[in-house]
């Protein structure tokens, strides 16, 4: 795996680990009866969650070493800690989603109420009869109130005889003035409602209370409660499995060739069964002369060369083998083939290995 992929994978996984640690700390803190008890439970929960991160490495190490009981115990412990962590993250996700959705629903309901109120005001405004300007009507009403008929009829409360026509005109003027005042009041209220609606729309209150749940509901056909539950579970599983297995996926994976090379590098010399004799000054050069053949257009990967080198030393009962890094340095100093790196592996071109039987040569596949 390229180092850049591993580096980014480690950074991202550590972010998930941090999120999971904070969730577990807060969940454990909520279990305490006092502030001190909450701190103790919080630290214990966070430590257990951190232990969950390294358990996959310990489990696979025990399995590789054929310590089956230790591997099974580690797996059981990892599942218990993951289940506990899942509980904390589920509670945290559920509470936060409920609070966020509740706030959003309140904002949406307020926005809809404002829209309905404005529609009612607009309908009332449209139903008002025609009227003249309010200032002109007020002037005309004051003029009528100074008329001698207005005084004779006690402000048109006793409209009799020839004053009836005057009072009818005065009543129409006052009704028209009332309509003009109501229209002015409705205009102000509609303007205020428009400003409130615009402000609510800028806050995102004009959409769905939970747009994510709404679109998933349309796609799946499930009820709102099931959709929200599924989203909460998805977040919890993503955080806990990502934090629990992320580092192992990024750092714990090895190809067969890499594992074989690690075994050759890490095994003690006694396990390689190499006699502790003084290494000849030219045993690497002798291996090169006997095992490598020039072959145009072919290649051998670095790990295959190293395995063959170690096997030849054992077969010839020669001195201790070089480490892989020292062997790589020797190859570079002797200019053994041209180095090509592809997909994270190192190849030496223009070479092939002889087969161990019959003195023939092994064919190595071409690069590409």
BAMARGU-11303 format. One record per residue (C-alpha): x negated, y, z negated; residue in three letters. Coordinates in nm, 2 decimals, padded with zeros to 4 digits. Each point is the difference from the previous one (the first is absolute). Layout:
R       x       y       z  resn
R       X       Y       Z   ALA
...
This chain:
R       x       y       z  resn
R   00.00   00.00   00.00   UNK
R  -00.15   00.34   00.09   UNK
R  -00.13   00.20  -00.29   UNK
R   00.23   00.30   00.09   UNK
R   00.31  -00.22  -00.02   UNK
R  -00.11  -00.13  -00.33   UNK
R  -00.08   00.35  -00.13   UNK
R   00.34   00.14   00.10   UNK
R   00.17  -00.31  -00.14   UNK
R  -00.17   00.03  -00.34   UNK
R   00.09   00.37  -00.02   UNK
R   00.37  -00.06   00.09   UNK
R   00.02  -00.30  -00.24   UNK
R  -00.15   00.20  -00.28   UNK
R   00.28   00.25   00.05   UNK
R   00.26  -00.27  -00.03   UNK
R  -00.18  -00.13  -00.31   UNK
R   00.01   00.35  -00.16   UNK
R   00.37   00.03   00.07   UNK
R   00.07  -00.34  -00.15   UNK
R  -00.21   00.08  -00.30   UNK
R   00.19   00.32  -00.07   UNK
R   00.34  -00.17   00.05   UNK
R  -00.10  -00.28  -00.25   UNK
R  -00.14   00.25  -00.25   UNK
R   00.32   00.20   00.00   UNK
R   00.21  -00.32  -00.03   UNK
R  -00.20  -00.13  -00.29   UNK
R   00.01   00.35  -00.16   UNK
R   00.38  -00.01   00.01   UNK
R   00.00  -00.33  -00.21   UNK
R  -00.16   00.16  -00.30   UNK
R   00.21   00.11  -00.30   UNK
R  -00.24   00.27  -00.09   UNK
R  -00.25   00.21   00.20   UNK
R  -00.29  -00.21  -00.12   UNK
R   00.18  -00.33   00.08   UNK
R   00.09   00.13   00.35   UNK
R  -00.37   00.09   00.06   UNK
R  -00.11  -00.35  -00.10   UNK
R   00.26  -00.17   00.22   UNK
R  -00.08   00.23   00.29   UNK
R  -00.38  -00.08  -00.02   UNK
R   00.08  -00.37  -00.03   UNK
R   00.22   00.01   00.31   UNK
R  -00.25   00.20   00.20   UNK
R  -00.28  -00.24  -00.09   UNK
R   00.21  -00.31   00.09   UNK
R   00.07   00.17   00.34   UNK
R  -00.37   00.06   00.05   UNK
R  -00.07  -00.37  -00.08   UNK
R   00.25  -00.09   00.27   UNK
R  -00.23   00.16   00.26   UNK
R  -00.31  -00.22  -00.07   UNK
R   00.19  -00.33  -00.07   UNK
R   00.02  -00.10   00.37   UNK
R  -00.38   00.00   00.02   UNK
R  -00.03  -00.21  -00.32   UNK
R   00.27  -00.24   00.13   UNK
R  -00.17  -00.06   00.33   UNK
R  -00.34  -00.03  -00.16   UNK
R   00.13  -00.26  -00.24   UNK
R   00.16  -00.19   00.29   UNK
R  -00.31   00.01   00.20   UNK
R  -00.20  -00.14  -00.30   UNK
R   00.26  -00.27  -00.03   UNK
R   00.12   00.12  -00.34   UNK
R   00.36  -00.08   00.07   UNK
R   00.13   00.07  -00.35   UNK
R  -00.16   00.34  -00.02   UNK
R   00.13   00.08   00.35   UNK
R   00.36  -00.11  -00.10   UNK
R  -00.02   00.19  -00.33   UNK
R  -00.11   00.32   00.19   UNK
R   00.29  -00.04   00.25   UNK
R   00.25  -00.03  -00.28   UNK
R  -00.14   00.30  -00.18   UNK
R   00.00   00.20   00.32   UNK
R   00.37  -00.08   00.06   UNK
R   00.09   00.10  -00.36   UNK
R  -00.18   00.33   00.02   UNK
R   00.14   00.07   00.34   UNK
R   00.35  -00.07  -00.12   UNK
R  -00.05   00.24  -00.29   UNK
R  -00.14   00.26   00.23   UNK
R   00.29  -00.05   00.23   UNK
R   00.24   00.07  -00.28   UNK
R  -00.17   00.33  -00.09   UNK
R  -00.02   00.12   00.36   UNK
R   00.37  -00.10   00.06   UNK
R   00.11   00.20  -00.30   UNK
R  -00.21   00.30   00.11   UNK
R   00.12  -00.01   00.36   UNK
R   00.36  -00.05  -00.10   UNK
R   00.01   00.29  -00.24   UNK
R  -00.18   00.24   00.23   UNK
R   00.22  -00.10   00.30   UNK
R   00.32   00.04  -00.21   UNK
R  -00.11   00.34  -00.12   UNK
R  -00.10   00.12   00.35   UNK
R   00.32  -00.14   00.16   UNK
R   00.21   00.15  -00.27   UNK
R  -00.15   00.34   00.04   UNK
R   00.04  -00.03   00.38   UNK
R   00.36  -00.11  -00.03   UNK
R   00.08   00.30  -00.22   UNK
R  -00.16   00.24   00.25   UNK
R   00.19  -00.16   00.29   UNK
R   00.33   00.02  -00.19   UNK
R  -00.06   00.36  -00.08   UNK
R  -00.07   00.07   00.36   UNK
R   00.31  -00.17   00.11   UNK
R   00.21   00.19  -00.25   UNK
R  -00.14   00.33   00.13   UNK
R   00.08  -00.10   00.35   UNK
R   00.36  -00.09  -00.09   UNK
R   00.04   00.33  -00.20   UNK
R  -00.12   00.20   00.30   UNK
R   00.23  -00.18   00.24   UNK
R   00.30   00.08  -00.23   UNK
R  -00.11   00.37  -00.01   UNK
R  -00.03   00.01   00.38   UNK
R   00.34  -00.15   00.04   UNK
R   00.16   00.25  -00.24   UNK
R  -00.18   00.28   00.18   UNK
R   00.14  -00.11   00.34   UNK
R   00.35  -00.01  -00.13   UNK
R   00.00   00.36  -00.12   UNK
R   00.22   00.23   00.21   UNK
R  -00.15   00.29   00.20   UNK
R  -00.10   00.31  -00.19   UNK
R  -00.17   00.33   00.05   UNK
R  -00.32   00.12  -00.17   UNK
R   00.02   00.01  -00.37   UNK
R  -00.12   00.36  -00.03   UNK
R   00.27   00.13   00.24   UNK
R   00.27  -00.19  -00.19   UNK
R  -00.11   00.13  -00.33   UNK
R   00.01   00.36   00.13   UNK
R   00.34  -00.05   00.14   UNK
R   00.13  -00.16  -00.32   UNK
R  -00.13   00.30  -00.20   UNK
R   00.17   00.23   00.24   UNK
R   00.33  -00.18  -00.04   UNK
R  -00.04   00.01  -00.38   UNK
R  -00.01   00.38   00.01   UNK
R   00.33   00.01   00.20   UNK
R   00.30   00.15  -00.19   UNK
R   00.20  -00.31   00.08   UNK
R  -00.25  -00.21  -00.20   UNK
R   00.07   00.21  -00.30   UNK
R   00.38   00.00   00.05   UNK
R   00.01  -00.38   00.01   UNK
R  -00.23  -00.05  -00.30   UNK
R  -00.28  -00.14   00.21   UNK
R   00.25  -00.18   00.23   UNK
R   00.14  -00.20  -00.28   UNK
R   00.35   00.16   00.05   UNK
R   00.02   00.01   00.38   UNK
R   00.35   00.12   00.08   UNK
R   00.16   00.20   00.28   UNK
R  -00.22   00.19   00.23   UNK
R  -00.31  -00.10  -00.19   UNK
R   00.04  -00.37   00.09   UNK
R  -00.18   00.04   00.33   UNK
R  -00.30   00.18  -00.17   UNK
R  -00.03  -00.27  -00.26   UNK
R   00.01  -00.28   00.27   UNK
R  -00.29   00.18   00.18   UNK
R  -00.18   00.03  -00.33   UNK
R   00.05  -00.37  -00.08   UNK
R  -00.14  -00.10   00.34   UNK
R  -00.30   00.22  -00.05   UNK
R  -00.08  -00.14  -00.34   UNK
R   00.05  -00.36   00.13   UNK
R  -00.24   00.08   00.29   UNK
R  -00.25   00.15  -00.25   UNK
R   00.02  -00.31  -00.22   UNK
R  -00.07  -00.22   00.31   UNK
R  -00.30   00.22   00.09   UNK
R  -00.13  -00.03  -00.36   UNK
R   00.05  -00.38   00.00   UNK
R  -00.18  -00.03   00.33   UNK
R  -00.29   00.20  -00.13   UNK
R  -00.02  -00.22  -00.31   UNK
R   00.01  -00.32   00.22   UNK
R  -00.28   00.14   00.22   UNK
R  -00.22   00.05  -00.30   UNK
R   00.08  -00.34  -00.14   UNK
R  -00.07  -00.17   00.34   UNK
R  -00.33   00.19   00.03   UNK
R  -00.11  -00.12  -00.35   UNK
R   00.10  -00.36   00.09   UNK
R  -00.20   00.02   00.32   UNK
R  -00.31   00.11  -00.19   UNK
R   00.05  -00.28  -00.26   UNK
R   00.05  -00.26   00.28   UNK
R  -00.31   00.12   00.18   UNK
R  -00.20  -00.03  -00.32   UNK
R   00.13  -00.35  -00.07   UNK
R  -00.08  -00.11   00.36   UNK
R  -00.36   00.12  -00.04   UNK
R  -00.03  -00.23  -00.30   UNK
R   00.11  -00.30   00.21   UNK
R   00.35  -00.02  -00.16   UNK
R   00.18  -00.03   00.33   UNK
R  -00.10  -00.36   00.07   UNK
R   00.06  -00.33  -00.16   UNK
R  -00.06  -00.05  -00.37   UNK
R  -00.23  -00.29   00.08   UNK
R  -00.09   00.01   00.37   UNK
R  -00.23  -00.30  -00.02   UNK
R   00.27  -00.22  -00.16   UNK
R   00.26   00.14   00.24   UNK
R  -00.18  -00.11   00.31   UNK
R  -00.09  -00.34  -00.14   UNK
R   00.37  -00.04  -00.10   UNK
R   00.10   00.07   00.36   UNK
R  -00.26  -00.25   00.13   UNK
R   00.06  -00.28  -00.24   UNK
R   00.37   00.05  -00.08   UNK
R  -00.07  -00.05  -00.37   UNK
R   00.15   00.20  -00.28   UNK
R  -00.18   00.30  -00.15   UNK
R  -00.09  -00.18  -00.32   UNK
R  -00.16  -00.29   00.18   UNK
R  -00.20   00.24   00.23   UNK
R  -00.13   00.20  -00.29   UNK
R  -00.09  -00.32  -00.19   UNK
R  -00.19  -00.13   00.30   UNK
R  -00.19   00.33   00.03   UNK
R  -00.10  -00.01  -00.36   UNK
R  -00.11  -00.36   00.02   UNK
R  -00.20   00.08   00.31   UNK
R  -00.19   00.28  -00.16   UNK
R  -00.08  -00.21  -00.31   UNK
R  -00.12  -00.30   00.20   UNK
R  -00.21   00.22   00.22   UNK
R  -00.17   00.17  -00.30   UNK
R  -00.06  -00.31  -00.20   UNK
R  -00.11  -00.24   00.27   UNK
R  -00.21   00.27   00.17   UNK
R  -00.18   00.08  -00.32   UNK
R  -00.03  -00.37  -00.11   UNK
R  -00.12  -00.15   00.32   UNK
R  -00.13   00.30   00.20   UNK
R  -00.36  -00.02  -00.12   UNK
R  -00.02  -00.38   00.05   UNK
R   00.14   00.04   00.35   UNK
R  -00.25   00.27   00.09   UNK
R  -00.31  -00.14  -00.19   UNK
R   00.07  -00.36  -00.07   UNK
R   00.04  -00.13   00.35   UNK
R  -00.30  -00.17   00.16   UNK
R  -00.04  -00.18   00.34   UNK
R  -00.14  -00.35   00.00   UNK
R  -00.33   00.13   00.13   UNK
R  -00.03   00.26  -00.27   UNK
R   00.09  -00.25  -00.27   UNK
R  -00.27  -00.24   00.13   UNK
R  -00.26   00.28   00.00   UNK
R   00.10   00.11  -00.35   UNK
R  -00.04  -00.36  -00.11   UNK
R  -00.35  -00.02   00.15   UNK
R  -00.10   00.33  -00.15   UNK
R   00.14  -00.06  -00.35   UNK
R  -00.08  -00.37  -00.05   UNK
R  -00.31  -00.06  -00.22   UNK
R  -00.31  -00.14   00.18   UNK
R   00.03  -00.32  -00.19   UNK
R   00.34  -00.07   00.16   UNK
R  -00.15   00.05   00.34   UNK
R  -00.24  -00.28  -00.09   UNK
R  -00.30   00.19   00.13   UNK
R  -00.34  -00.12  -00.15   UNK
R  -00.18   00.27  -00.19   UNK
R  -00.30   00.00   00.22   UNK
R  -00.19   00.30   00.11   UNK
R   00.16   00.15   00.31   UNK
R  -00.21  -00.01   00.31   UNK
R  -00.08   00.34   00.14   UNK
R   00.16  -00.10   00.34   UNK
R   00.29  -00.22  -00.09   UNK
R   00.25   00.25   00.14   UNK
R  -00.21   00.03   00.31   UNK
R  -00.01  -00.38   00.03   UNK
R   00.38  -00.02  -00.04   UNK
R   00.04   00.26   00.27   UNK
R  -00.23  -00.20   00.23   UNK
R   00.17  -00.33  -00.06   UNK
R   00.37   00.11  -00.02   UNK
R   00.05   00.30   00.22   UNK
R   00.00   00.01   00.38   UNK
R   00.03   00.30   00.23   UNK
R   00.33  -00.01   00.19   UNK
R   00.11   00.30   00.21   UNK
R   00.37   00.10  -00.05   UNK
R   00.05  -00.20  -00.32   UNK
R   00.00   00.09  -00.37   UNK
R  -00.01  -00.14  -00.35   UNK
R   00.16   00.16  -00.31   UNK
R  -00.22   00.09  -00.29   UNK
R   00.16  -00.24  -00.25   UNK
R  -00.05  -00.29   00.24   UNK
R  -00.37   00.08   00.03   UNK
R  -00.03   00.02  -00.38   UNK
R   00.18  -00.33  -00.06   UNK
R  -00.22  -00.17   00.26   UNK
R  -00.31   00.16  -00.16   UNK
R   00.09  -00.13  -00.35   UNK
R   00.09  -00.34   00.14   UNK
R  -00.33  -00.03   00.18   UNK
R  -00.19   00.09  -00.32   UNK
R   00.18  -00.28  -00.18   UNK
R  -00.06  -00.25   00.27   UNK
R  -00.37   00.09   00.04   UNK
R  -00.04   00.02  -00.38   UNK
R  -00.16   00.34   00.02   UNK
R  -00.01   00.29  -00.24   UNK
R   00.29   00.21  -00.15   UNK
R   00.22   00.17   00.25   UNK
R   00.02   00.38   00.04   UNK
R   00.31   00.18  -00.11   UNK
R   00.24   00.10   00.27   UNK
R  -00.12   00.37  -00.03   UNK
R  -00.36  -00.10   00.02   UNK
R   00.07  -00.24   00.29   UNK
R   00.18   00.29   00.18   UNK
R  -00.31   00.22  -00.05   UNK
R  -00.23  -00.27   00.13   UNK
R   00.22  -00.04   00.32   UNK
R  -00.02   00.37   00.05   UNK
R  -00.38   00.01  -00.05   UNK
R  -00.06  -00.29   00.24   UNK
R   00.24   00.15   00.26   UNK
R   00.20  -00.32   00.02   UNK
R   00.27   00.07   00.26   UNK
R   00.19   00.32   00.05   UNK
R   00.24   00.09  -00.28   UNK
R   00.37   00.05   00.09   UNK
R   00.27   00.08  -00.26   UNK
R   00.36  -00.08   00.08   UNK
R   00.31  -00.03  -00.22   UNK
R  -00.21   00.02  -00.32   UNK
R  -00.24  -00.28   00.10   UNK
R  -00.36   00.01   00.12   UNK
R  -00.12  -00.19   00.30   UNK
R  -00.34  -00.05   00.16   UNK
R   00.02  -00.02   00.38   UNK
R  -00.23  -00.18   00.24   UNK
R  -00.03  -00.30  -00.24   UNK
R   00.13  -00.35  -00.06   UNK
R  -00.07  -00.26  -00.27   UNK
R  -00.14  -00.34   00.09   UNK
R   00.21  -00.30  -00.11   UNK
R  -00.14  -00.20  -00.28   UNK
R   00.03  -00.33   00.20   UNK
R  -00.17  -00.09   00.33   UNK
R  -00.20   00.33   00.03   UNK
R   00.28   00.15   00.21   UNK
R   00.15   00.34  -00.04   UNK
R   00.33   00.12  -00.15   UNK
R   00.22   00.21   00.22   UNK
R   00.12   00.32  -00.16   UNK
R   00.31   00.17   00.13   UNK
R  -00.05   00.34   00.17   UNK
R   00.10   00.32  -00.18   UNK
R   00.34   00.13   00.09   UNK
